Amino acid sequence: MFPIYGMGALLAPIGTAVDRWIGQIRLRPADRIMRHGVLDMVLIFIAEYLSGMWLRSQGICPWDYTGRQASINGLIRLDFAPLWFLTGLLFEQITQKEKNIFKD
């Protein structure tokens, strides 16, 4: 699981790249937090789904959400969205020192 969670270190650089790709639009801090939180949440869902598919194919997937509310193929739960939104923002703050998304 460590390599999977370790990919959270990539969220800040990806968020910075997206900011550059979109351009230098002046955003309020709340808008920047929303953009980064949604981006992080989607990236975490994608990583969880893809890694879960691979781990399941190897017979070693440590999670199975089959039969749970808002489960997709037993690999991710959409009701975890708020948790992944906040977790992504936390990972960005921990791993990115030069730019604080909570400041303008």
C-alpha positions in Angstrom: 0.0 0.0 0.0 2.9 2.4 0.6 3.6 2.9 -3.1 0.0 3.6 -3.8 -0.3 6.2 -1.1 3.2 7.5 -2.0 1.7 8.6 -5.3 0.0 11.3 -3.3 3.3 13.2 -3.5 2.6 13.7 -7.2 -0.6 15.7 -6.6 1.1 19.0 -5.9 3.2 18.9 -9.1 0.2 17.9 -11.1 -1.9 20.7 -9.6 0.9 23.2 -10.4 1.1 21.9 -14.0 -2.7 22.3 -14.4 -2.5 25.8 -13.0 0.2 26.7 -15.6 -1.7 25.0 -18.4 -4.9 26.9 -17.6 -3.0 30.1 -17.4 -2.4 32.9 -15.0 -6.1 33.5 -14.2 -6.4 35.5 -11.0 -8.3 33.1 -8.6 -9.7 33.7 -5.2 -8.2 31.3 -2.6 -11.5 29.5 -2.2 -11.7 28.9 -6.0 -8.1 27.6 -6.1 -8.9 25.3 -3.2 -12.0 24.0 -5.0 -10.1 23.4 -8.3 -7.2 21.6 -6.6 -9.5 19.6 -4.3 -11.7 18.4 -7.2 -8.6 17.6 -9.3 -6.9 15.7 -6.4 -10.1 13.8 -5.7 -10.5 12.6 -9.3 -6.8 11.7 -9.5 -7.1 9.7 -6.3 -10.2 7.9 -7.6 -8.4 7.0 -10.8 -5.3 5.8 -9.0 -7.4 3.7 -6.5 -9.4 2.2 -9.3 -6.4 1.3 -11.6 -4.3 0.0 -8.7 -7.2 -2.0 -7.4 -7.8 -3.5 -10.8 -4.2 -4.5 -11.1 -4.0 -5.9 -7.5 -7.2 -7.8 -8.0 -5.8 -9.4 -11.1 -2.9 -10.6 -9.0 -5.3 -11.8 -6.3 -3.9 -9.5 -3.6 -6.3 -6.5 -3.5 -6.6 -5.6 0.2 -9.9 -3.8 -0.3 -13.3 -4.9 -1.7 -16.2 -2.6 -1.7 -18.5 -5.0 -3.4 -22.1 -4.6 -2.2 -21.3 -1.3 -0.5 -23.2 1.9 -1.3 -21.9 3.9 -4.3 -19.3 1.2 -5.1 -18.0 0.9 -8.6 -16.9 -2.6 -9.4 -16.0 -3.1 -5.7 -12.8 -1.0 -6.3 -13.9 2.6 -5.4 -16.7 4.1 -3.4 -18.0 7.4 -4.6 -19.2 8.3 -1.1 -15.6 8.7 -0.2 -15.4 11.8 -2.4 -15.3 14.3 0.5 -12.5 12.3 2.2 -10.4 12.2 -1.0 -11.0 15.9 -1.7 -9.6 16.8 1.8 -6.9 14.2 1.6 -5.6 15.5 -1.7 -5.4 19.0 -0.3 -3.6 17.7 2.7 -1.1 15.8 0.5 -0.5 19.0 -1.5 0.2 21.0 1.7 2.6 18.3 3.0 4.6 17.8 -0.2 4.6 21.3 -1.7 6.5 24.0 0.2 7.1 26.7 -2.4 3.4 27.4 -3.2 0.6 27.3 -0.7 -2.8 26.8 -2.4 -4.5 28.3 0.6 -2.9 31.7 -0.1 -3.2 34.0 -3.0 
